[in-house]
Amino acid sequence: MAWPLTGAGAQAVATMEQATLDAGGTVLRYGQLYGEGTFHPVAPDGPAVSVQTAAARTAGLLSAGSGIVTITD
């Protein structure tokens, strides 16, 4: 997620992200999705990304090297 988490979920996400990086993978952190077919028809406050932008940027990262990428508008 493209925003800081708190509570028990924060440690779970950190553990999964580190395991992904340790395996040589790429962590994708998305803003809140918005657009057709989502809970938010327009961009909500805070980090957000349209469904179309998220799909296009994700496709372009399929062969990316290990690291962390934040996907927002």
Distance bins in CASP14 RR format, pairs under 12 A and 6 or more apart:
PFRMAT RR
TARGET T0000
AUTHOR 0000-0000-0000
RMODE 2
METHOD distances of the structure
MODEL  1
1 9 0 0 0 0 1 0 0 0 0 0 0
1 10 0 0 0 0 1 0 0 0 0 0 0
1 12 0 0 0 0 0 1 0 0 0 0 0
1 13 1 0 0 1 0 0 0 0 0 0 0
1 14 0 0 0 0 0 1 0 0 0 0 0
1 16 0 0 0 0 0 1 0 0 0 0 0
1 17 0 0 0 0 0 1 0 0 0 0 0
1 27 0 0 0 0 0 1 0 0 0 0 0
1 28 0 0 0 0 0 1 0 0 0 0 0
1 29 1 0 1 0 0 0 0 0 0 0 0
1 30 1 0 0 1 0 0 0 0 0 0 0
1 31 1 0 0 1 0 0 0 0 0 0 0
1 32 0 0 0 0 1 0 0 0 0 0 0
1 33 0 0 0 0 0 1 0 0 0 0 0
1 46 0 0 0 0 0 1 0 0 0 0 0
1 47 0 0 0 0 1 0 0 0 0 0 0
1 48 0 0 0 0 0 1 0 0 0 0 0
1 49 0 0 0 0 0 1 0 0 0 0 0
1 68 0 0 0 0 0 1 0 0 0 0 0
1 70 0 0 0 0 1 0 0 0 0 0 0
1 71 0 0 0 0 0 1 0 0 0 0 0
1 72 0 0 0 0 0 1 0 0 0 0 0
2 13 0 0 0 0 0 1 0 0 0 0 0
2 27 0 0 0 0 0 1 0 0 0 0 0
2 28 0 0 0 0 1 0 0 0 0 0 0
2 29 1 0 1 0 0 0 0 0 0 0 0
2 30 1 0 0 1 0 0 0 0 0 0 0
2 31 1 1 0 0 0 0 0 0 0 0 0
2 32 0 0 0 0 1 0 0 0 0 0 0
2 33 0 0 0 0 0 1 0 0 0 0 0
2 46 0 0 0 0 1 0 0 0 0 0 0
2 47 1 1 0 0 0 0 0 0 0 0 0
2 48 0 0 0 0 1 0 0 0 0 0 0
2 49 1 0 0 1 0 0 0 0 0 0 0
2 54 0 0 0 0 0 1 0 0 0 0 0
2 68 0 0 0 0 0 1 0 0 0 0 0
2 69 0 0 0 0 0 1 0 0 0 0 0
2 70 1 0 1 0 0 0 0 0 0 0 0
2 71 1 0 0 1 0 0 0 0 0 0 0
2 72 1 0 1 0 0 0 0 0 0 0 0
2 73 0 0 0 0 0 1 0 0 0 0 0
3 10 0 0 0 0 0 1 0 0 0 0 0
3 13 0 0 0 0 0 1 0 0 0 0 0
3 29 0 0 0 0 1 0 0 0 0 0 0
3 30 0 0 0 0 1 0 0 0 0 0 0
3 31 1 0 0 1 0 0 0 0 0 0 0
3 32 0 0 0 0 1 0 0 0 0 0 0
3 44 0 0 0 0 0 1 0 0 0 0 0
3 45 0 0 0 0 0 1 0 0 0 0 0
3 46 1 0 0 1 0 0 0 0 0 0 0
3 47 1 0 1 0 0 0 0 0 0 0 0
3 48 0 0 0 0 1 0 0 0 0 0 0
3 49 0 0 0 0 0 1 0 0 0 0 0
3 70 0 0 0 0 1 0 0 0 0 0 0
3 72 0 0 0 0 1 0 0 0 0 0 0
4 10 1 0 0 1 0 0 0 0 0 0 0
4 13 0 0 0 0 1 0 0 0 0 0 0
4 14 0 0 0 0 0 1 0 0 0 0 0
4 29 0 0 0 0 0 1 0 0 0 0 0
4 46 0 0 0 0 0 1 0 0 0 0 0
4 47 0 0 0 0 0 1 0 0 0 0 0
4 70 0 0 0 0 0 1 0 0 0 0 0
5 11 0 0 0 0 1 0 0 0 0 0 0
5 12 0 0 0 0 1 0 0 0 0 0 0
5 13 1 0 1 0 0 0 0 0 0 0 0
5 14 0 0 0 0 1 0 0 0 0 0 0
5 15 0 0 0 0 0 1 0 0 0 0 0
5 16 0 0 0 0 0 1 0 0 0 0 0
5 17 0 0 0 0 0 1 0 0 0 0 0
5 29 0 0 0 0 0 1 0 0 0 0 0
6 12 0 0 0 0 0 1 0 0 0 0 0
6 13 0 0 0 0 0 1 0 0 0 0 0
6 14 0 0 0 0 0 1 0 0 0 0 0
7 13 0 0 0 0 0 1 0 0 0 0 0
7 14 0 0 0 0 0 1 0 0 0 0 0
8 14 0 0 0 0 0 1 0 0 0 0 0
8 15 0 0 0 0 0 1 0 0 0 0 0
9 15 0 0 0 0 1 0 0 0 0 0 0
9 16 0 0 0 0 1 0 0 0 0 0 0
9 17 0 0 0 0 0 1 0 0 0 0 0
10 16 0 0 0 0 0 1 0 0 0 0 0
10 17 0 0 0 0 0 1 0 0 0 0 0
11 17 0 0 0 0 0 1 0 0 0 0 0
11 18 0 0 0 0 0 1 0 0 0 0 0
12 18 0 0 0 0 0 1 0 0 0 0 0
12 19 0 0 0 0 0 1 0 0 0 0 0
13 19 0 0 0 0 0 1 0 0 0 0 0
13 20 0 0 0 0 0 1 0 0 0 0 0
13 27 0 0 0 0 1 0 0 0 0 0 0
13 29 0 0 0 0 1 0 0 0 0 0 0
13 68 0 0 0 0 0 1 0 0 0 0 0
14 20 0 0 0 0 0 1 0 0 0 0 0
14 21 0 0 0 0 0 1 0 0 0 0 0
14 27 0 0 0 0 0 1 0 0 0 0 0
14 29 0 0 0 0 0 1 0 0 0 0 0
14 68 0 0 0 0 0 1 0 0 0 0 0
15 21 0 0 0 0 0 1 0 0 0 0 0
15 22 0 0 0 0 0 1 0 0 0 0 0
15 27 0 0 0 0 0 1 0 0 0 0 0
16 22 0 0 0 0 0 1 0 0 0 0 0
16 23 0 0 0 0 0 1 0 0 0 0 0
16 25 0 0 0 0 0 1 0 0 0 0 0
16 27 0 0 0 0 1 0 0 0 0 0 0
16 28 0 0 0 0 0 1 0 0 0 0 0
16 29 0 0 0 0 0 1 0 0 0 0 0
17 23 0 0 0 0 0 1 0 0 0 0 0
17 24 0 0 0 0 0 1 0 0 0 0 0
17 25 0 0 0 0 1 0 0 0 0 0 0
17 26 0 0 0 0 0 1 0 0 0 0 0
17 27 1 0 1 0 0 0 0 0 0 0 0
17 28 0 0 0 0 1 0 0 0 0 0 0
17 29 0 0 0 0 1 0 0 0 0 0 0
17 66 0 0 0 0 0 1 0 0 0 0 0
17 67 0 0 0 0 1 0 0 0 0 0 0
17 68 1 0 0 1 0 0 0 0 0 0 0
17 69 0 0 0 0 0 1 0 0 0 0 0
17 70 0 0 0 0 0 1 0 0 0 0 0
18 24 0 0 0 0 0 1 0 0 0 0 0
18 25 0 0 0 0 0 1 0 0 0 0 0
18 27 0 0 0 0 1 0 0 0 0 0 0
18 66 0 0 0 0 0 1 0 0 0 0 0
18 67 0 0 0 0 0 1 0 0 0 0 0
18 68 0 0 0 0 0 1 0 0 0 0 0
19 25 0 0 0 0 1 0 0 0 0 0 0
19 27 0 0 0 0 1 0 0 0 0 0 0
20 26 1 0 0 1 0 0 0 0 0 0 0
20 27 1 0 1 0 0 0 0 0 0 0 0
20 28 0 0 0 0 1 0 0 0 0 0 0
20 29 0 0 0 0 0 1 0 0 0 0 0
20 65 0 0 0 0 0 1 0 0 0 0 0
20 66 0 0 0 0 1 0 0 0 0 0 0
20 67 0 0 0 0 1 0 0 0 0 0 0
20 68 0 0 0 0 1 0 0 0 0 0 0
20 69 0 0 0 0 0 1 0 0 0 0 0
21 27 1 0 0 1 0 0 0 0 0 0 0
21 28 0 0 0 0 0 1 0 0 0 0 0
21 65 0 0 0 0 0 1 0 0 0 0 0
21 66 1 0 1 0 0 0 0 0 0 0 0
21 67 1 0 0 1 0 0 0 0 0 0 0
21 68 1 0 0 1 0 0 0 0 0 0 0
21 69 0 0 0 0 0 1 0 0 0 0 0
22 66 0 0 0 0 1 0 0 0 0 0 0
22 67 0 0 0 0 0 1 0 0 0 0 0
23 65 0 0 0 0 0 1 0 0 0 0 0
23 66 0 0 0 0 1 0 0 0 0 0 0
23 67 0 0 0 0 0 1 0 0 0 0 0
24 64 0 0 0 0 0 1 0 0 0 0 0
24 65 1 0 0 1 0 0 0 0 0 0 0
24 66 1 0 1 0 0 0 0 0 0 0 0
24 67 0 0 0 0 1 0 0 0 0 0 0
24 68 0 0 0 0 0 1 0 0 0 0 0
25 61 0 0 0 0 0 1 0 0 0 0 0
25 62 0 0 0 0 0 1 0 0 0 0 0
25 63 0 0 0 0 0 1 0 0 0 0 0
25 64 0 0 0 0 1 0 0 0 0 0 0
25 65 1 0 0 1 0 0 0 0 0 0 0
25 66 1 0 1 0 0 0 0 0 0 0 0
25 67 1 0 0 1 0 0 0 0 0 0 0
25 68 0 0 0 0 1 0 0 0 0 0 0
25 69 0 0 0 0 0 1 0 0 0 0 0
26 57 0 0 0 0 0 1 0 0 0 0 0
26 58 0 0 0 0 0 1 0 0 0 0 0
26 60 0 0 0 0 0 1 0 0 0 0 0
26 61 1 0 0 1 0 0 0 0 0 0 0
26 62 0 0 0 0 1 0 0 0 0 0 0
26 63 0 0 0 0 1 0 0 0 0 0 0
26 64 1 0 1 0 0 0 0 0 0 0 0
26 65 1 0 1 0 0 0 0 0 0 0 0
26 66 1 0 0 1 0 0 0 0 0 0 0
26 67 1 0 1 0 0 0 0 0 0 0 0
26 68 1 0 0 1 0 0 0 0 0 0 0
26 69 1 0 0 1 0 0 0 0 0 0 0
26 70 0 0 0 0 0 1 0 0 0 0 0
26 71 0 0 0 0 0 1 0 0 0 0 0
27 61 0 0 0 0 0 1 0 0 0 0 0
27 64 0 0 0 0 0 1 0 0 0 0 0
27 65 0 0 0 0 0 1 0 0 0 0 0
27 66 0 0 0 0 1 0 0 0 0 0 0
27 67 1 0 0 1 0 0 0 0 0 0 0
27 68 1 0 1 0 0 0 0 0 0 0 0
27 69 1 0 0 1 0 0 0 0 0 0 0
27 70 0 0 0 0 1 0 0 0 0 0 0
27 71 0 0 0 0 0 1 0 0 0 0 0
28 49 0 0 0 0 0 1 0 0 0 0 0
28 54 0 0 0 0 1 0 0 0 0 0 0
28 55 0 0 0 0 0 1 0 0 0 0 0
28 57 0 0 0 0 1 0 0 0 0 0 0
28 58 1 0 0 1 0 0 0 0 0 0 0
28 59 0 0 0 0 0 1 0 0 0 0 0
28 60 0 0 0 0 0 1 0 0 0 0 0
28 61 1 0 0 1 0 0 0 0 0 0 0
28 62 0 0 0 0 0 1 0 0 0 0 0
28 64 0 0 0 0 1 0 0 0 0 0 0
28 65 0 0 0 0 0 1 0 0 0 0 0
28 67 0 0 0 0 1 0 0 0 0 0 0
28 68 0 0 0 0 1 0 0 0 0 0 0
28 69 1 0 1 0 0 0 0 0 0 0 0
28 70 0 0 0 0 1 0 0 0 0 0 0
28 71 1 0 0 1 0 0 0 0 0 0 0
28 72 0 0 0 0 0 1 0 0 0 0 0
29 47 0 0 0 0 1 0 0 0 0 0 0
29 49 0 0 0 0 0 1 0 0 0 0 0
29 54 0 0 0 0 0 1 0 0 0 0 0
29 57 0 0 0 0 0 1 0 0 0 0 0
29 58 0 0 0 0 0 1 0 0 0 0 0
29 61 0 0 0 0 0 1 0 0 0 0 0
29 67 0 0 0 0 0 1 0 0 0 0 0
29 68 1 0 0 1 0 0 0 0 0 0 0
29 69 1 0 0 1 0 0 0 0 0 0 0
29 70 1 0 1 0 0 0 0 0 0 0 0
29 71 1 0 0 1 0 0 0 0 0 0 0
29 72 0 0 0 0 1 0 0 0 0 0 0
30 38 0 0 0 0 0 1 0 0 0 0 0
30 47 0 0 0 0 1 0 0 0 0 0 0
30 48 0 0 0 0 1 0 0 0 0 0 0
30 49 1 0 1 0 0 0 0 0 0 0 0
30 50 0 0 0 0 0 1 0 0 0 0 0
30 51 0 0 0 0 0 1 0 0 0 0 0
30 53 0 0 0 0 1 0 0 0 0 0 0
30 54 1 0 1 0 0 0 0 0 0 0 0
30 55 0 0 0 0 0 1 0 0 0 0 0
30 57 0 0 0 0 1 0 0 0 0 0 0
30 58 0 0 0 0 1 0 0 0 0 0 0
30 61 0 0 0 0 0 1 0 0 0 0 0
30 68 0 0 0 0 0 1 0 0 0 0 0
30 69 0 0 0 0 1 0 0 0 0 0 0
30 70 0 0 0 0 1 0 0 0 0 0 0
30 71 1 0 1 0 0 0 0 0 0 0 0
30 72 1 0 0 1 0 0 0 0 0 0 0
30 73 0 0 0 0 0 1 0 0 0 0 0
31 38 0 0 0 0 0 1 0 0 0 0 0
31 40 0 0 0 0 0 1 0 0 0 0 0
31 43 0 0 0 0 1 0 0 0 0 0 0
31 44 0 0 0 0 1 0 0 0 0 0 0
31 45 0 0 0 0 0 1 0 0 0 0 0
31 46 1 0 0 1 0 0 0 0 0 0 0
31 47 1 0 1 0 0 0 0 0 0 0 0
31 48 1 0 1 0 0 0 0 0 0 0 0
31 49 1 0 1 0 0 0 0 0 0 0 0
31 50 0 0 0 0 0 1 0 0 0 0 0
31 51 0 0 0 0 0 1 0 0 0 0 0
31 53 0 0 0 0 1 0 0 0 0 0 0
31 54 0 0 0 0 1 0 0 0 0 0 0
31 57 0 0 0 0 0 1 0 0 0 0 0
31 69 0 0 0 0 0 1 0 0 0 0 0
31 70 1 0 0 1 0 0 0 0 0 0 0
31 71 1 0 0 1 0 0 0 0 0 0 0
31 72 1 0 1 0 0 0 0 0 0 0 0
31 73 0 0 0 0 1 0 0 0 0 0 0
32 38 0 0 0 0 1 0 0 0 0 0 0
32 39 0 0 0 0 1 0 0 0 0 0 0
32 40 1 0 0 1 0 0 0 0 0 0 0
32 42 0 0 0 0 0 1 0 0 0 0 0
32 43 0 0 0 0 1 0 0 0 0 0 0
32 44 1 0 1 0 0 0 0 0 0 0 0
32 45 0 0 0 0 1 0 0 0 0 0 0
32 46 1 0 0 1 0 0 0 0 0 0 0
32 47 1 0 0 1 0 0 0 0 0 0 0
32 48 1 0 1 0 0 0 0 0 0 0 0
32 49 1 0 0 1 0 0 0 0 0 0 0
32 50 0 0 0 0 0 1 0 0 0 0 0
32 51 0 0 0 0 0 1 0 0 0 0 0
32 54 0 0 0 0 0 1 0 0 0 0 0
32 71 0 0 0 0 0 1 0 0 0 0 0
32 72 0 0 0 0 1 0 0 0 0 0 0
32 73 0 0 0 0 0 1 0 0 0 0 0
33 39 0 0 0 0 1 0 0 0 0 0 0
33 40 1 0 0 1 0 0 0 0 0 0 0
33 41 0 0 0 0 0 1 0 0 0 0 0
33 42 0 0 0 0 0 1 0 0 0 0 0
33 43 0 0 0 0 1 0 0 0 0 0 0
33 44 0 0 0 0 1 0 0 0 0 0 0
33 47 0 0 0 0 0 1 0 0 0 0 0
33 48 1 0 0 1 0 0 0 0 0 0 0
33 49 1 0 0 1 0 0 0 0 0 0 0
33 50 1 0 0 1 0 0 0 0 0 0 0
33 51 1 0 1 0 0 0 0 0 0 0 0
33 52 0 0 0 0 0 1 0 0 0 0 0
33 53 0 0 0 0 1 0 0 0 0 0 0
33 54 1 0 0 1 0 0 0 0 0 0 0
33 55 0 0 0 0 1 0 0 0 0 0 0
33 58 0 0 0 0 0 1 0 0 0 0 0
33 71 0 0 0 0 1 0 0 0 0 0 0
33 72 0 0 0 0 0 1 0 0 0 0 0
33 73 0 0 0 0 0 1 0 0 0 0 0
34 40 1 1 0 0 0 0 0 0 0 0 0
34 41 1 0 0 1 0 0 0 0 0 0 0
34 42 1 0 0 1 0 0 0 0 0 0 0
34 43 1 0 1 0 0 0 0 0 0 0 0
34 44 1 0 0 1 0 0 0 0 0 0 0
34 45 0 0 0 0 0 1 0 0 0 0 0
34 46 0 0 0 0 0 1 0 0 0 0 0
34 47 0 0 0 0 0 1 0 0 0 0 0
34 48 1 0 1 0 0 0 0 0 0 0 0
34 49 1 0 0 1 0 0 0 0 0 0 0
34 50 1 0 1 0 0 0 0 0 0 0 0
34 51 1 0 0 1 0 0 0 0 0 0 0
34 52 0 0 0 0 0 1 0 0 0 0 0
34 53 0 0 0 0 1 0 0 0 0 0 0
34 54 0 0 0 0 1 0 0 0 0 0 0
34 72 0 0 0 0 0 1 0 0 0 0 0
34 73 0 0 0 0 1 0 0 0 0 0 0
35 41 1 0 1 0 0 0 0 0 0 0 0
35 42 1 0 0 1 0 0 0 0 0 0 0
35 43 0 0 0 0 1 0 0 0 0 0 0
35 44 0 0 0 0 0 1 0 0 0 0 0
35 48 0 0 0 0 1 0 0 0 0 0 0
35 49 0 0 0 0 1 0 0 0 0 0 0
35 50 1 0 1 0 0 0 0 0 0 0 0
35 51 1 0 1 0 0 0 0 0 0 0 0
35 52 0 0 0 0 1 0 0 0 0 0 0
35 53 0 0 0 0 0 1 0 0 0 0 0
35 54 0 0 0 0 0 1 0 0 0 0 0
35 55 0 0 0 0 0 1 0 0 0 0 0
35 73 0 0 0 0 0 1 0 0 0 0 0
36 42 0 0 0 0 0 1 0 0 0 0 0
36 50 0 0 0 0 1 0 0 0 0 0 0
36 51 1 0 0 1 0 0 0 0 0 0 0
36 52 0 0 0 0 1 0 0 0 0 0 0
37 50 0 0 0 0 0 1 0 0 0 0 0
37 51 1 0 0 1 0 0 0 0 0 0 0
37 52 0 0 0 0 0 1 0 0 0 0 0
38 44 0 0 0 0 1 0 0 0 0 0 0
38 48 0 0 0 0 0 1 0 0 0 0 0
38 49 0 0 0 0 0 1 0 0 0 0 0
38 50 0 0 0 0 1 0 0 0 0 0 0
38 51 1 0 0 1 0 0 0 0 0 0 0
38 52 0 0 0 0 0 1 0 0 0 0 0
38 54 0 0 0 0 0 1 0 0 0 0 0
39 48 0 0 0 0 0 1 0 0 0 0 0
39 51 0 0 0 0 0 1 0 0 0 0 0
40 46 0 0 0 0 0 1 0 0 0 0 0
40 48 1 0 0 1 0 0 0 0 0 0 0
40 49 0 0 0 0 0 1 0 0 0 0 0
40 50 0 0 0 0 1 0 0 0 0 0 0
40 51 0 0 0 0 1 0 0 0 0 0 0
41 48 0 0 0 0 0 1 0 0 0 0 0
41 50 0 0 0 0 0 1 0 0 0 0 0
41 51 0 0 0 0 0 1 0 0 0 0 0
42 48 0 0 0 0 1 0 0 0 0 0 0
42 50 0 0 0 0 1 0 0 0 0 0 0
42 73 0 0 0 0 0 1 0 0 0 0 0
43 49 0 0 0 0 1 0 0 0 0 0 0
43 50 1 0 0 1 0 0 0 0 0 0 0
43 51 0 0 0 0 0 1 0 0 0 0 0
43 53 0 0 0 0 0 1 0 0 0 0 0
43 72 0 0 0 0 1 0 0 0 0 0 0
43 73 1 0 0 1 0 0 0 0 0 0 0
44 50 0 0 0 0 0 1 0 0 0 0 0
44 72 0 0 0 0 0 1 0 0 0 0 0
44 73 0 0 0 0 0 1 0 0 0 0 0
46 72 0 0 0 0 1 0 0 0 0 0 0
46 73 0 0 0 0 0 1 0 0 0 0 0
47 54 0 0 0 0 0 1 0 0 0 0 0
47 70 1 0 0 1 0 0 0 0 0 0 0
47 71 0 0 0 0 1 0 0 0 0 0 0
47 72 1 0 1 0 0 0 0 0 0 0 0
47 73 0 0 0 0 1 0 0 0 0 0 0
48 54 0 0 0 0 1 0 0 0 0 0 0
48 70 0 0 0 0 0 1 0 0 0 0 0
48 71 0 0 0 0 0 1 0 0 0 0 0
48 72 1 0 0 1 0 0 0 0 0 0 0
48 73 1 0 0 1 0 0 0 0 0 0 0
49 55 0 0 0 0 1 0 0 0 0 0 0
49 56 0 0 0 0 0 1 0 0 0 0 0
49 57 1 0 0 1 0 0 0 0 0 0 0
49 58 0 0 0 0 1 0 0 0 0 0 0
49 69 0 0 0 0 0 1 0 0 0 0 0
49 70 0 0 0 0 1 0 0 0 0 0 0
49 71 1 0 1 0 0 0 0 0 0 0 0
49 72 1 0 1 0 0 0 0 0 0 0 0
49 73 1 0 1 0 0 0 0 0 0 0 0
50 56 0 0 0 0 1 0 0 0 0 0 0
50 57 0 0 0 0 0 1 0 0 0 0 0
50 71 0 0 0 0 0 1 0 0 0 0 0
50 72 0 0 0 0 1 0 0 0 0 0 0
50 73 1 0 0 1 0 0 0 0 0 0 0
51 57 0 0 0 0 0 1 0 0 0 0 0
51 58 0 0 0 0 0 1 0 0 0 0 0
51 71 0 0 0 0 0 1 0 0 0 0 0
51 73 0 0 0 0 0 1 0 0 0 0 0
52 58 0 0 0 0 0 1 0 0 0 0 0
52 59 0 0 0 0 0 1 0 0 0 0 0
52 71 0 0 0 0 0 1 0 0 0 0 0
52 73 0 0 0 0 0 1 0 0 0 0 0
53 59 0 0 0 0 0 1 0 0 0 0 0
53 60 0 0 0 0 0 1 0 0 0 0 0
53 71 1 0 0 1 0 0 0 0 0 0 0
53 72 0 0 0 0 1 0 0 0 0 0 0
53 73 1 0 1 0 0 0 0 0 0 0 0
54 60 0 0 0 0 0 1 0 0 0 0 0
54 61 0 0 0 0 0 1 0 0 0 0 0
54 69 0 0 0 0 0 1 0 0 0 0 0
54 70 0 0 0 0 0 1 0 0 0 0 0
54 71 1 0 1 0 0 0 0 0 0 0 0
54 72 0 0 0 0 1 0 0 0 0 0 0
54 73 0 0 0 0 1 0 0 0 0 0 0
55 61 0 0 0 0 0 1 0 0 0 0 0
55 62 0 0 0 0 0 1 0 0 0 0 0
55 71 0 0 0 0 1 0 0 0 0 0 0
56 62 0 0 0 0 0 1 0 0 0 0 0
56 71 0 0 0 0 1 0 0 0 0 0 0
56 73 0 0 0 0 0 1 0 0 0 0 0
57 64 0 0 0 0 0 1 0 0 0 0 0
57 69 1 0 0 1 0 0 0 0 0 0 0
57 70 0 0 0 0 1 0 0 0 0 0 0
57 71 1 0 1 0 0 0 0 0 0 0 0
57 72 0 0 0 0 1 0 0 0 0 0 0
57 73 0 0 0 0 0 1 0 0 0 0 0
58 64 0 0 0 0 1 0 0 0 0 0 0
58 69 0 0 0 0 1 0 0 0 0 0 0
58 71 1 0 0 1 0 0 0 0 0 0 0
59 71 0 0 0 0 0 1 0 0 0 0 0
60 69 0 0 0 0 0 1 0 0 0 0 0
60 71 0 0 0 0 0 1 0 0 0 0 0
61 67 0 0 0 0 1 0 0 0 0 0 0
61 68 0 0 0 0 0 1 0 0 0 0 0
61 69 1 0 0 1 0 0 0 0 0 0 0
61 70 0 0 0 0 0 1 0 0 0 0 0
61 71 0 0 0 0 1 0 0 0 0 0 0
62 69 0 0 0 0 0 1 0 0 0 0 0
64 71 0 0 0 0 0 1 0 0 0 0 0
END
